Amino acid sequence: KREDRALIENKSKFVLGKASSGHKHALEEVFSDPGIMSRMNDTKVAKESAVLHKFMRTMEVDPDRAYYGYDHVQRANQELAIDSLLVTDELFRSSNVQTRRLYVNLVESVRENGGTVYLFSSLHVSGQQLQQVSGVAAMLRFPMPDLDELEEQAEQFQQNEDDPDETTDSDGEEYDPERRIREDLQDM
């Protein structure tokens, strides 16, 4: 009877949930139930699941405000754009000291810049889902265009600067700054 004492004292914390299977991945199904999540509001798992869901939703709706992968996230951090940083604990357990240092510095920098950091357990379903998109992701305060586009524009600008007599754009057409302004205004 004394062995059951801890269970009896914490009986109010138990939640009954239904899942289609007994596998670990069925936890995601249980955590997506609003009735269960309302009773688990204050737990770390609930917050992580909500943040990861918000990140995935942001990727669908507004991809310029959701970055993943170290290079993209680091670039967003340099621009002070990160509102929420999502990182798996697996990156902090890397056998490579330099890799661990990179992520520790990233986390500290985001915190210093006023961002919120969420550390996901790689043993939990939400951490495994985050690990599938590189293990590090960020939701941004403001949209940032695709970094690849920025790099291409910078290269094009550098080429035009190197050859000032060139008056054609990348399509080989005559470059007309007024036409470019009109096109940009139409895109808005």
C-alpha positions, 0 to 999 in steps of 0.5 A, spaced: 500 500 500 505 504 501 508 503 494 502 506 491 502 512 495 505 516 490 500 514 485 494 515 489 497 522 491 498 524 484 491 521 481 488 528 479 494 529 474 492 522 470 489 524 463 485 518 460 486 519 452 485 515 446 489 513 440 489 508 434 495 504 436 500 503 442 506 506 438 510 512 440 507 516 434 500 515 437 502 520 442 502 526 436 495 523 435 493 524 443 497 531 443 492 533 438 486 532 442 484 539 444 481 536 450 487 533 453 491 539 451 487 543 455 488 539 461 496 539 460 496 547 458 502 548 463 507 542 461 513 543 457 510 537 452 504 542 451 508 548 449 513 544 445 507 541 441 504 548 440 510 551 438 512 546 433 505 546 430 505 553 429 512 553 426 509 548 421 503 552 420 507 558 419 511 554 413 505 553 410 502 560 410 508 564 410 514 561 409 518 567 409 517 567 416 519 560 418 526 558 417 530 551 418 537 549 417 543 552 421 545 557 415 538 560 414 537 560 422 544 563 423 543 569 417 536 570 420 539 571 427 544 576 424 538 580 422 535 580 429 529 577 426 528 571 430 522 571 435 522 563 437 528 558 436 526 551 436 532 546 437 533 539 439 537 537 445 541 532 440 545 538 437 547 539 444 549 532 445 553 532 438 560 528 439 563 534 435 565 540 440 565 545 434 558 543 432 556 544 440 559 550 440 555 553 434 548 551 437 550 554 444 552 560 441 546 561 437 541 559 443 545 565 447 545 570 441 537 569 440 536 570 448 540 576 448 536 579 442 530 578 446 528 571 442 524 565 446 528 558 445 525 552 446 529 546 447 526 539 444 527 532 447 529 528 441 526 522 445 519 525 444 515 525 438 515 533 437 523 533 437 523 527 432 519 531 427 524 537 428 530 533 427 527 531 420 527 538 418 535 539 421 534 539 428 534 547 428 528 552 426 526 559 427 519 563 427 521 570 425 519 577 427 518 579 420 518 576 413 525 575 410 525 573 403 529 567 401 536 567 402 538 564 395 534 569 392 538 575 396 545 571 394 543 571 387 541 578 387 548 580 390 551 576 385 548 580 379 549 586 383 556 585 383 557 583 376 553 589 374 558 593 378 564 590 375 562 591 368 558 598 368 558 598 361 553 592 361 546 594 360 542 588 360 539 584 365 540 576 367 535 575 361 539 578 356 534 584 355 535 591 355 535 594 362 530 599 363 530 602 371 523 605 370 520 598 367 523 595 373 520 600 378 513 599 374 514 591 374 515 592 382 509 596 383 505 591 379 507 585 384 505 589 390 
